[in-house]
Amino acid sequence: MALKTACGRSALPSEADIDDVWVNVGQGPTGDMLIYMSQLRRRYLLAYVETSFCWIGYRVGDFLEIVGLSISVSLTATATATAVSLPLGAGLAVFPFRWRHLVVVLINAFFGLPPVVVGLALYLALSRSGALGSLALLFTPTAMVMAQSVLAIPENFRARVEEVSKLLDSTNPDLSAFFAHGGKLIMRENLADLAQSPLAGINYFQSVVAKLGQTTVDASARLYLSPGSTHTGNGATVPDGTAIPTMVDLLDPLDHWAADGIAPADALIQTVKETTPPFALKASRPMCRYPDYPHYVGANRSVAESYDCRETAP
């Protein structure tokens, strides 16, 4: 039987050729036999060279197939993750809802998951005894797409949240153009806000003062502090959970300031009322202009007149 190369051709000498050589050699080393042996060695050499190049060609083909599959999986996973995460990330950044803070915490925690943990979880789910084992997707390109999509989704969330945050959380202290057009700004910082640090707004206001000067800022901007107010503006006492005054109308003083040139007072009155008609007043207190803070001076704690606004920068 003739030997085959990797390309499938009979380039190597046959077994009959090899036997014939050894027989002739036994009869005596004539010049004709030496030439025949030289040709035989050349055929072996050419066959091995051809086999080597054929092997490399097959391996290059395998390599290109692997590269193509990897690129296909990565592009498909990126497209899938983007299609899922961009609208969800935008909605998370723009629309408030009840469990938003918890969702943000979970996504931030997901950012820190090592890829090996995600891969292990997916492996367990796709294994024969896993929740998705009946799909028989383990060790398939589809499984690779699923894994890469899961890993890419948090990063797409991060990019979209950061993009929207540039619009919603601008920290540029140069408000000179806004003030030059007659713009007025009233800021309120809820000091019991657990979703963001109250110092974020305070530090920003201070940066505006540092940039434009106290006189310029006093003519066009105010910052008020609301003790005990959470991220949504509500608040309650620690001992018994009684609601505290946190509600205040900021649109009316802003409108009078911008339209009539009447600057808002250094203390705006916050209230808490009954939730049913006639919405009777339950309590009130002052919301002080920064850096002042409401200090209790005596008498009824549920009346705004029992507090003074005194400077106490947090």
HELIX and SHEET records of a PDB file:
HELIX    1   1 GLU A   15  GLN A   27  1                                  13    
HELIX    2   2 GLY A   31  VAL A   94  1                                  64    
HELIX    3   3 ARG A  100  PHE A  111  1                                  12    
HELIX    4   4 PRO A  115  LEU A  126  1                                  12    
HELIX    5   5 GLY A  133  LEU A  135  5                                   3    
HELIX    6   6 PRO A  141  LEU A  168  1                                  28    
HELIX    7   7 SER A  176  ALA A  180  1                                   5    
HELIX    8   8 PRO A  198  LEU A  212  1                                  15    
HELIX    9   9 GLN A  214  SER A  220  1                                   7    
HELIX   10  10 LEU A  251  ASP A  260  1                                  10    
HELIX   11  11 ALA A  304  SER A  306  5                                   3    
SHEET    1   A 4 LEU A 185  ASN A 190  0                                        
SHEET    2   A 4 ALA A 221  SER A 226  1                                        
SHEET    3   A 4 LEU A 281  ARG A 289 -1                                        
SHEET    4   A 4 ALA A 267  LYS A 273 -1                                        
SHEET    1   B 2 ASP A 292  TYR A 296  0                                        
SHEET    2   B 2 TYR A 307  GLU A 311 -1                                        
END                                                                             
